Amino acid sequence: IFQKMKILVGVKRVVDYAVRVRVANNTIDLSNIKMSLNPFCEIAVEQAVRMKESKMASEVIAVNIGPAKGGTETLRTALAMGCDRGIHITTEQRTDFLEVQPRTVSQIFKSLVDEEEPSLVLLGKQGIDSDCGQVGPMLAGLLNWPQVTFAASLEQGDDGDSTLKLDRETDSGTEQLQVQLPSVVTCDLRLNEPRYATLPNIMKAKKKKVDVRDISTFGDAGVDLEPHLQVLEITEPPSRQAGIVVQDVDELVSKLKDEAKVI
Amino acid sequence: QRTNISIMHPLVRDLYKRVIWVGKDYPQGLDYVRDKWKKALRNPHNCPSCYNQHNGSVVPIVVDDDASYKIPTDCERELRKAVGKGRHMVREMEGIIQLKKYRTMNKRYGKKKR
């Protein structure tokens, strides 16, 4: 089953990790801001490409939901890293939780899985803009497939070709799991170090096939495109207060007792 | 009169495009990368035989007008070596970008010590 294994990878276009976002009018202003591939999605793409290079998979398909221009750039980065082809679902809605929400994304991915029939869906653990981490589990629920979230290592399983052995990293420790394919896996930071998409690879990726569809085609087929969660308020975190210099230990103790109330 | 430094070698142009692509993600910013690289690319010490030593100063080699593109073989060899060093530098820059990204992501999303 591994020889013909198809992998579907989710690729999200987010605000670049190094950008300092500014909150204005109860929303985040996205105009003229640097956007890039979600780092967790990069890790998922890298894992899929490595599986293809080690002959565990035969085809890697990258999927992006995003605007007409920006989405193709993101897909091209994924294709430059080594994916075979891309599916670009165009939408002018915001993809950072405010308009296109995880429920919609999972439903779209479900219809793509029904169409492409991959054995494995690799997603990033969470998007660094929305920090939801919901699409992986929701998609597994919709498909009725087993899921492994926060995967920190991935290998072929012991029980034959159609199993995977994974390490799952949680706050309380690491679990070792074996999962039967088909399955949904979300990738954590320690899974691998993604390669950089160099300019020559980007140029080569321009020749790879990208299937462009409008999100309304999914809407017509029954996917719920409307957001059901409304964001009431967005505020910046409180700015750090300046520190105080104390004269001696007595002053420090009295300040801790009276002002900070920690003693 | 055309000189060999008034025409940009295609390999050098390709190198500069790679630099700009990597520079957009570089931590210190594209402007910093552009300044440093333009200075380095214009430095005659990187390719000494492309210039004639003429009374102690460097003078570029004059190229025939009817030749579409022609430079002496020593210069070509040195230029390719310099482009090779430049490409190695670009790979180092990619490494710095990846390292910074990993460290930041690890700080934000890494395992919190209890």
Interface residues (C-beta under 8 A of the other chain):
Chain A: Y17 A18 S36 P39 K125 E169 D171 L189 E193 P194 Y196 T198 L199 P200 I202
Chain B: K17 R18 W21 V22 D25 P27 E94 I97 Q98 K100 K101 Y102 T104 M105 N106 Y109 G110 K111 K112
